[in-house]
């Protein structure tokens, strides 16, 4: 996301065949959903403002920013899609956890992005809100070229996520097709658990996938 710039060493990060992006340029290509603490925002920062400012990548509008009529129309359309239209004037801080996450997802979609990055988007959600969020996520998978989900919970890896990178302490343990990586011996080694415990977690994920 170009939020961290290495100051030594070799190598580069390439997006879409380029490595010389500015942060603003990348924000027009990549949507990023990350939990934003409500207490860090002004009390009168409403849901519409949260969504529409995704077009300019800020948490407010300054004298140097412009919210165009086209941006407003897109924000209104996205809020309709995510069932937030009736929350437009409501303080973002007063939304439920599930509504906040839907607002953040709508915010991420304000630019016409190619890739959607989600950093533990269901943290703090109850099971019902989490299921609703994941179902809506699956329904919109054709709206972008790729969706990248960061999670600690295997049951969130719905069948539409067809590739998996398993990390341990910043080290790549396995990388490949989701079903190839989600094997008891690999998971047990990565998490330091017994093979039986890993098998139960994987079986739970499969059971939930079959139900859906």
Kinemage of the C-alpha trace (Angstrom):
@kinemage 1
@onewidth
@group {chain A} dominant
@subgroup {mainchain}
@vectorlist {calphas} color= white
{ca unk a 1} P 0.000 0.000 0.000
{ca unk a 2} L 3.128 2.216 0.066
{ca unk a 3} L 2.408 3.216 3.671
{ca unk a 4} L 5.794 1.781 4.729
{ca unk a 5} L 8.913 2.622 2.741
{ca unk a 6} L 11.979 0.405 3.263
{ca unk a 7} L 15.193 2.402 3.635
{ca unk a 8} L 17.729 -0.369 2.935
{ca unk a 9} L 18.060 -3.607 1.020
{ca unk a 10} L 17.047 -4.630 -2.456
{ca unk a 11} L 13.853 -5.447 -4.249
{ca unk a 12} L 10.597 -3.690 -5.003
{ca unk a 13} L 6.849 -4.188 -4.798
{ca unk a 14} L 5.113 -4.294 -8.155
{ca unk a 15} L 1.403 -3.693 -8.771
{ca unk a 16} L -0.045 -4.306 -12.237
{ca unk a 17} L 3.440 -4.364 -13.762
{ca unk a 18} L 4.588 -1.110 -12.148
{ca unk a 19} L 6.577 -0.336 -9.002
{ca unk a 20} L 6.678 3.477 -9.185
{ca unk a 21} L 3.177 4.230 -7.890
{ca unk a 22} L 2.371 7.108 -5.602
{ca unk a 23} L 0.086 6.350 -2.671
{ca unk a 24} L -2.732 8.406 -4.180
{ca unk a 25} L -2.457 6.544 -7.489
{ca unk a 26} L -2.608 3.186 -5.713
{ca unk a 27} L -5.706 4.225 -3.790
{ca unk a 28} L -7.475 4.533 -7.121
{ca unk a 29} L -6.609 0.912 -7.937
{ca unk a 30} L -6.733 -0.844 -4.555
{ca unk a 31} L -9.520 -0.746 -1.988
{ca unk a 32} L -8.398 -1.309 1.612
{ca unk a 33} L -10.757 -2.274 4.433
{ca unk a 34} L -9.260 -1.917 7.890
{ca unk a 35} L -11.064 -1.420 11.179
{ca unk a 36} L -11.246 2.285 12.101
{ca unk a 37} L -11.914 2.952 15.826
{ca unk a 38} L -15.035 5.091 16.102
{ca unk a 39} L -13.493 6.995 19.023
{ca unk a 40} L -10.839 8.367 16.658
{ca unk a 41} L -13.519 10.249 14.687
{ca unk a 42} L -15.537 13.348 15.459
{ca unk a 43} L -18.995 12.591 16.856
{ca unk a 44} L -20.698 14.333 13.923
{ca unk a 45} L -18.755 12.365 11.282
{ca unk a 46} L -21.714 10.696 9.602
{ca unk a 47} L -21.964 7.517 7.552
{ca unk a 48} L -22.258 9.331 4.217
{ca unk a 49} L -19.032 11.232 4.954
{ca unk a 50} L -17.276 7.954 5.798
{ca unk a 51} L -18.263 6.475 2.454
{ca unk a 52} L -17.834 9.458 0.128
{ca unk a 53} L -14.394 10.475 1.423
{ca unk a 54} L -13.131 7.095 0.244
{ca unk a 55} L -12.847 8.844 -3.125
{ca unk a 56} L -10.141 11.156 -1.799
{ca unk a 57} L -8.564 8.890 0.822
{ca unk a 58} L -9.128 11.159 3.830
{ca unk a 59} L -11.252 11.178 6.978
{ca unk a 60} L -12.574 14.638 6.268
{ca unk a 61} L -12.718 17.266 3.547
{ca unk a 62} L -10.210 20.110 3.513
{ca unk a 63} L -10.079 23.243 1.403
{ca unk a 64} L -7.838 21.337 -1.018
{ca unk a 65} L -10.330 18.506 -1.583
{ca unk a 66} L -13.439 18.492 -3.733
{ca unk a 67} L -16.387 16.135 -3.439
{ca unk a 68} L -17.948 16.191 -6.895
{ca unk a 69} L -21.601 15.441 -7.736
{ca unk a 70} L -20.401 12.219 -9.394
{ca unk a 71} L -18.697 11.136 -6.146
{ca unk a 72} L -21.878 11.858 -4.201
{ca unk a 73} L -23.973 9.825 -6.634
{ca unk a 74} L -21.586 6.866 -6.394
{ca unk a 75} L -21.577 7.040 -2.593
{ca unk a 76} L -25.378 7.034 -2.557
{ca unk a 77} L -25.456 4.046 -4.936
{ca unk a 78} L -22.949 2.073 -2.846
{ca unk a 79} L -24.895 2.789 0.323
{ca unk a 80} L -28.009 1.452 -1.384
{ca unk a 81} L -26.102 -1.692 -2.366
{ca unk a 82} L -24.912 -2.256 1.194
{ca unk a 83} L -28.272 -1.400 2.804
{ca unk a 84} L -26.981 1.766 4.456
{ca unk a 85} L -29.082 4.407 2.727
{ca unk a 86} L -31.193 4.992 5.835
{ca unk a 87} L -27.997 5.508 7.885
{ca unk a 88} L -26.549 8.279 5.676
{ca unk a 89} L -26.994 11.098 8.199
{ca unk a 90} L -26.352 8.957 11.256
{ca unk a 91} L -23.087 9.289 13.165
{ca unk a 92} L -20.647 6.568 12.092
{ca unk a 93} L -19.760 6.030 15.756
{ca unk a 94} L -23.363 5.080 16.536
{ca unk a 95} L -23.572 2.306 13.931
{ca unk a 96} L -23.501 -1.345 14.901
{ca unk a 97} L -20.259 -3.251 14.268
{ca unk a 98} L -21.745 -4.911 11.189
{ca unk a 99} L -22.978 -1.599 9.780
{ca unk a 100} L -19.556 -0.040 10.298
{ca unk a 101} L -17.876 -2.797 8.342
{ca unk a 102} L -20.372 -2.439 5.508
{ca unk a 103} L -19.698 1.302 5.472
{ca unk a 104} L -15.956 0.675 5.291
{ca unk a 105} L -16.433 -1.742 2.419
{ca unk a 106} L -18.575 0.800 0.556
{ca unk a 107} L -15.851 3.377 1.260
{ca unk a 108} L -13.193 1.088 -0.223
{ca unk a 109} L -15.286 0.701 -3.388
{ca unk a 110} L -15.602 4.441 -4.037
{ca unk a 111} L -12.824 4.435 -6.646
{ca unk a 112} L -13.191 1.937 -9.505
{ca unk a 113} L -10.673 -0.459 -7.962
{ca unk a 114} L -9.068 -3.628 -9.298
{ca unk a 115} L -8.100 -5.289 -6.010
{ca unk a 116} L -9.848 -5.305 -2.637
{ca unk a 117} L -7.723 -5.884 0.488
{ca unk a 118} L -9.485 -6.836 3.738
{ca unk a 119} L -7.536 -6.864 7.002
{ca unk a 120} L -9.518 -9.029 9.464
{ca unk a 121} L -12.796 -7.355 8.441
{ca unk a 122} L -14.998 -9.522 10.690
{ca unk a 123} L -13.143 -8.763 13.938
{ca unk a 124} L -15.696 -7.779 16.563
{ca unk a 125} L -18.690 -9.093 14.634
{ca unk a 126} L -21.055 -11.696 16.054
{ca unk a 127} L -21.595 -14.891 14.049
{ca unk a 128} L -24.712 -13.614 12.270
{ca unk a 129} L -23.115 -10.311 11.192
{ca unk a 130} L -19.984 -12.177 10.106
{ca unk a 131} L -21.988 -14.565 7.924
{ca unk a 132} L -23.914 -11.681 6.351
{ca unk a 133} L -20.681 -9.818 5.635
{ca unk a 134} L -19.013 -12.835 4.009
{ca unk a 135} L -22.106 -13.619 1.921
{ca unk a 136} L -22.189 -10.068 0.600
{ca unk a 137} L -18.461 -10.244 -0.075
{ca unk a 138} L -18.892 -13.387 -2.159
{ca unk a 139} L -21.784 -11.793 -4.053
{ca unk a 140} L -19.556 -8.903 -5.174
{ca unk a 141} L -16.502 -10.954 -6.168
{ca unk a 142} L -17.051 -10.239 -9.865
{ca unk a 143} L -16.914 -6.494 -9.215
{ca unk a 144} L -13.120 -6.599 -8.827
{ca unk a 145} L -10.261 -8.616 -10.318
{ca unk a 146} L -9.193 -10.058 -6.958
{ca unk a 147} L -10.072 -10.048 -3.264
{ca unk a 148} L -7.362 -10.588 -0.619
{ca unk a 149} L -8.562 -11.530 2.862
{ca unk a 150} L -6.346 -11.515 5.973
{ca unk a 151} L -7.844 -13.707 8.701
{ca unk a 152} L -7.071 -16.011 11.621
{ca unk a 153} L -10.244 -18.054 11.110
{ca unk a 154} L -10.368 -20.894 8.603
{ca unk a 155} L -14.172 -20.905 8.533
{ca unk a 156} L -14.033 -17.504 6.816
{ca unk a 157} L -12.272 -19.055 3.820
{ca unk a 158} L -15.364 -19.626 1.717
{ca unk a 159} L -14.862 -21.745 -1.442
{ca unk a 160} L -14.541 -18.638 -3.612
{ca unk a 161} L -11.134 -17.990 -2.014
{ca unk a 162} L -9.114 -20.348 -4.176
{ca unk a 163} L -5.573 -19.524 -3.078
{ca unk a 164} L -4.019 -19.367 0.392
{ca unk a 165} L -0.787 -18.038 1.882
{ca unk a 166} L -0.122 -19.401 5.371
{ca unk a 167} L 2.263 -17.349 7.525
{ca unk a 168} L 3.990 -17.977 10.841
{ca unk a 169} L 5.994 -15.165 12.477
{ca unk a 170} L 6.309 -13.423 9.116
{ca unk a 171} L 7.585 -16.556 7.399
{ca unk a 172} L 5.798 -18.318 4.545
{ca unk a 173} L 4.791 -21.815 5.672
{ca unk a 174} L 2.739 -22.758 2.622
{ca unk a 175} L 1.462 -21.093 -0.518
{ca unk a 176} L -0.902 -22.624 -3.050
{ca unk a 177} L -4.447 -23.765 -3.632
{ca unk a 178} L -6.590 -23.425 -0.508
{ca unk a 179} L -7.383 -27.137 -0.301
{ca unk a 180} L -3.709 -28.002 -0.816
{ca unk a 181} L -2.574 -25.721 2.017
{ca unk a 182} L -5.371 -26.598 4.450
{ca unk a 183} L -3.991 -30.002 5.399
{ca unk a 184} L -3.807 -31.066 9.071
{ca unk a 185} L -0.048 -31.610 9.127
{ca unk a 186} L 0.673 -28.197 7.576
{ca unk a 187} L -1.755 -26.318 9.819
{ca unk a 188} L -0.522 -28.126 12.946
{ca unk a 189} L 3.079 -27.191 12.175
{ca unk a 190} L 2.181 -23.549 11.523
{ca unk a 191} L 0.139 -23.096 14.714
{ca unk a 192} L 2.079 -25.406 16.996
{ca unk a 193} L -0.998 -27.525 17.638
{ca unk a 194} L -1.732 -31.223 17.484
{ca unk a 195} L -2.746 -32.759 14.174
{ca unk a 196} L -6.147 -33.757 15.593
{ca unk a 197} L -6.911 -30.185 16.666
{ca unk a 198} L -5.921 -28.925 13.218
{ca unk a 199} L -8.106 -31.575 11.609
{ca unk a 200} L -11.129 -30.412 13.643
{ca unk a 201} L -10.637 -26.792 12.572
{ca unk a 202} L -10.366 -27.767 8.917
{ca unk a 203} L -13.413 -30.038 9.186
{ca unk a 204} L -15.433 -27.171 10.680
{ca unk a 205} L -14.550 -24.976 7.737
{ca unk a 206} L -15.620 -27.692 5.302
{ca unk a 207} L -18.886 -28.272 7.156
{ca unk a 208} L -19.798 -24.585 7.026
{ca unk a 209} L -18.846 -24.416 3.350
{ca unk a 210} L -21.173 -27.331 2.567
{ca unk a 211} L -24.026 -25.641 4.433
{ca unk a 212} L -23.639 -22.545 2.276
